[in-house]
Amino acid sequence: MTAPDLVLDCRGMRCPRPIIEIARHLGEVPVGGLVELLADDPATAVDLAAWCRMRGQALVTADGPRFRVRRV
């Protein structure tokens, strides 16, 4: 498994906070880079998938509590 460029630990945060955090920090990752989001709120899977579709980012894995997004 490829090491992520950025890990965001949002465990214990309720949605939409994990989505807000990934949106705030995505610019810190180069295009093609990987962000790993750790989030234990069950709504994160649905919200993150929708956010990736709306923002044109690639949801690589959605195996909660570990999610990976590739910056496009």
WONORNOR-V110175 format. One record per residue. RES is the residue in one letter. SS is DSSP state (~ for helix, > for strand, _ for the rest). PSI is psi as a letter, one per 30 degrees, with the letter a starting at -180 (999 if undefined). NEAR is the number of other ideal C-beta (glycine too) atoms within 10 Angstrom. Layout:
RES|SS|PSI|NEAR  RES|SS|PSI|NEAR
This chain:
M|_|k|7  T|_|k|10  A|_|k|7  P|_|l|18  D|_|f|15  L|>|k|16  V|>|k|13  L|>|j|21  D|>|j|13  C|_|g|21  R|_|k|12  G|_|f|11  M|_|k|18  R|_|k|13  C|_|k|17  P|_|g|15  R|~|e|14  P|~|e|27  I|~|e|22  I|~|e|13  E|~|e|17  I|~|e|25  A|~|e|13  R|~|e|10  H|~|f|13  L|~|e|16  G|~|f|8  E|~|f|12  V|_|k|17  P|_|l|9  V|_|k|7  G|_|f|10  G|_|l|15  L|>|k|20  V|>|k|22  E|>|k|20  L|>|k|25  L|>|j|17  A|_|k|27  D|_|g|14  D|_|k|19  P|_|f|12  A|_|f|13  T|~|e|26  A|~|e|17  V|~|e|11  D|~|e|16  L|~|e|23  A|~|e|13  A|~|e|12  W|~|e|19  C|~|e|20  R|~|e|10  M|~|e|8  R|~|f|14  G|_|g|8  Q|_|l|18  A|>|j|12  L|>|j|16  V|>|e|15  T|>|k|13  A|>|h|16  D|>|i|8  G|_|k|15  P|_|g|16  R|>|k|14  F|>|k|24  R|>|k|18  V|>|k|26  R|>|k|19  R|_|k|19  V|_|999|10
